[in-house]
């Protein structure tokens, strides 16, 4: 059923939460939320997906929303969960789309389960943390990403800070997260269209901060695979004025993933995706 949250029981006993948007008879695209985010973040695709004919399956990662926490989780574990969910839904082949912090999860699926991936879309997606990749980010973002791996308490502090801001002072949270004029305008339009950004963030902390903090560890750990070994078709969408995820990250992916295609919105920030989400979905199912 579309727009109703559900869970499945995985082989290891954990619950995995998901919700569907768009056209229930459409071509399947698994949606991976950003940080912080949850299955509800996928609502941003709903209107375009219905119009285009796309079935969007939006998931909660472990420790977030309806999905159980998994101790010592690695990025490489995620494709196994997605395969189980796809098998449960009787979907043999599908596309994947991840925004911001969902980008690494798209990359690892493209690497680990390429035979099941039709196309993969990384949208303003986080890349491995390097000094070069952090150039162009906001001071606040740069400071955090550069130190999360060395100082675990910063991951907890950042998750707690985000929970307070987004749950209790959402406007201030968005102001800090999306500092460009382009993003302010995109956010206002997104809220007016009820795309799910705010509810998606609030649900990220429904189990507390443990899951979101663990995500920061995973992002900054060694990903344990080489992007050059990706065989699935990968598309990249980024905003040139993004201060949350630098354009250097786009270049990093493009230079390493064989055959990848990069699209840049010259005037777009981190929320530039709202302007061309229909094009993203069309590309992933065409």
Helices and strands as residue ranges (DSSP letters): E 6-9, E 15-22, E 27-32, G 39-45, H 46-52, E 54-59, G 75-77, H 78-88, E 94-99, G 100-102, H 103-112, G 114-116, E 117-123, H 131-134, H 139-147, H 152-168, H 170-177, H 181-192, H 197-204, H 210-220, G 227-229, E 234-239, H 247-256, E 261-265, H 273-285
